Amino acid sequence: MTTPVADDRRTAWSVAGSATVLSDTLDPLKLALCRTWQLLVTNGHASQTITALRLRFRNRSGGTWGAWETVTLATPIAAGVTLRVQSPAEGECSYEMDVEATASGASTPVDLDVVGV
C-alpha cells in the first residue's frame, strides 16, 4: 500500500469577484514532491459560482513560481458543488501548489483539499 506524502487543505478561503490568489492571503498547498495528486475545490457559497480556476507550482518553498496553468471548466462551479482536479501526468513533482480563483461575487468561501503520493 502506498503512503500519501501530500495531505493538505484550506477551508473557507474567501474568493472575490476578481482573480484571488491563495498565496496572497494563506499559505500555498503543500504537495511535498508527490508524483500524482488530486485537488478537490468546493464552492461553499449558497448562490455564487466559481467562474475561473488556475494553478501554478514551484519546486521548493520560497522558490520561483512556474507559469499559471488554466483548469478548463466546462461550466462554472455552482454553489455547493465540488470539482475534482487531477495531476496532468504521473511523474511530475512539485513542492507547493498555488491556486487562483474568480467568483461571480465577493466573499465566496472555497475549500481546497489536496492529497497525493
C-alpha positions as CSV (number, residue, x, y, z in Angstrom):
1,M,0.0,0.0,0.0
2,T,1.3,3.4,-0.9
3,T,1.5,6.0,1.8
4,P,0.3,9.5,0.9
5,V,3.0,12.2,1.0
6,A,0.7,15.2,0.4
7,D,-2.3,15.8,2.6
8,D,-3.2,19.5,3.0
9,R,-6.3,21.7,3.0
10,R,-7.5,25.3,3.3
11,T,-11.1,25.9,4.4
12,A,-13.3,29.0,3.8
13,W,-10.8,30.7,1.6
14,S,-12.5,34.0,0.6
15,V,-12.6,34.4,-3.2
16,A,-13.6,37.7,-4.7
17,G,-15.3,38.7,-8.0
18,S,-11.8,39.4,-9.4
19,A,-8.9,37.0,-9.5
20,T,-7.9,35.9,-6.0
21,V,-4.6,34.2,-5.4
22,L,-4.3,31.8,-2.4
23,S,-0.7,32.7,-1.5
24,D,-1.6,36.3,-1.2
25,T,-3.7,35.6,1.9
26,L,-2.9,32.0,3.0
27,D,0.0,29.5,2.7
28,P,0.1,27.6,-0.7
29,L,-0.9,23.9,-0.6
30,K,1.9,21.5,0.1
31,L,2.4,18.8,-2.4
32,A,5.7,17.5,-0.8
33,L,7.1,16.3,-4.1
34,C,4.4,13.8,-4.7
35,R,4.2,12.3,-8.2
36,T,0.4,12.2,-8.5
37,W,-2.1,14.4,-6.7
38,Q,-5.8,15.1,-6.5
39,L,-7.3,18.5,-5.6
40,L,-10.9,19.0,-4.5
41,V,-12.3,22.5,-5.0
42,T,-15.6,23.1,-3.1
43,N,-17.7,26.2,-3.6
44,G,-19.2,26.9,-0.2
45,H,-21.5,29.8,-1.2
46,A,-25.3,29.4,-1.3
47,S,-25.7,31.1,-4.8
48,Q,-22.5,32.4,-6.3
49,T,-20.3,30.4,-8.8
50,I,-16.6,30.0,-9.3
51,T,-16.0,31.2,-12.9
52,A,-12.3,30.6,-13.3
53,L,-9.6,28.5,-11.8
54,R,-5.8,28.4,-12.4
55,L,-2.9,26.6,-10.7
56,R,0.9,27.2,-10.5
57,F,3.7,25.1,-9.0
58,R,7.1,25.6,-7.5
59,N,9.9,23.2,-6.6
60,R,10.7,24.5,-3.2
61,S,9.3,26.7,-0.5
62,G,10.3,30.3,-1.3
63,G,11.4,29.3,-4.9
64,T,10.2,30.8,-8.2
65,W,6.6,30.0,-9.2
66,G,6.0,28.5,-12.6
67,A,3.5,29.9,-15.1
68,W,-0.2,29.8,-14.3
69,E,-2.0,26.8,-15.8
70,T,-5.7,27.2,-16.6
71,V,-8.1,24.5,-15.3
72,T,-10.7,24.2,-18.1
73,L,-14.2,24.5,-16.6
74,A,-17.0,23.2,-18.9
75,T,-19.3,25.3,-16.7
76,P,-18.8,27.5,-13.7
77,I,-18.5,25.6,-10.3
78,A,-22.0,26.0,-9.0
79,A,-22.9,26.8,-5.3
80,G,-22.3,23.7,-3.1
81,V,-20.5,21.8,-5.9
82,T,-17.1,20.1,-5.6
83,L,-14.8,19.9,-8.6
84,R,-12.0,17.3,-8.8
85,V,-8.7,18.2,-10.5
86,Q,-6.1,15.5,-11.0
87,S,-2.4,15.9,-11.8
88,P,-1.9,16.0,-15.5
89,A,0.8,13.4,-15.8
90,E,2.3,10.9,-13.4
91,G,6.0,11.6,-12.7
92,E,5.8,15.3,-12.5
93,C,6.5,16.6,-9.0
94,S,6.4,19.9,-7.2
95,Y,6.8,21.0,-3.6
96,E,3.9,23.6,-3.5
97,M,0.7,24.4,-5.4
98,D,-0.8,27.9,-5.6
99,V,-4.4,28.5,-6.7
100,E,-6.1,31.4,-8.3
101,A,-9.9,31.6,-8.5
102,T,-12.5,34.1,-9.6
103,A,-16.1,34.0,-8.3
104,S,-19.3,35.6,-9.6
105,G,-19.4,37.8,-6.4
106,A,-17.4,38.9,-3.4
107,S,-16.6,36.7,-0.4
108,T,-17.3,33.3,-1.9
109,P,-15.9,30.7,0.6
110,V,-13.9,28.0,-1.2
111,D,-12.5,24.8,0.4
112,L,-9.3,23.3,-1.1
113,D,-8.3,19.7,-0.2
114,V,-5.2,18.0,-1.8
115,V,-3.8,14.6,-1.4
116,G,-1.0,12.9,-3.3
117,V,1.5,10.1,-3.5
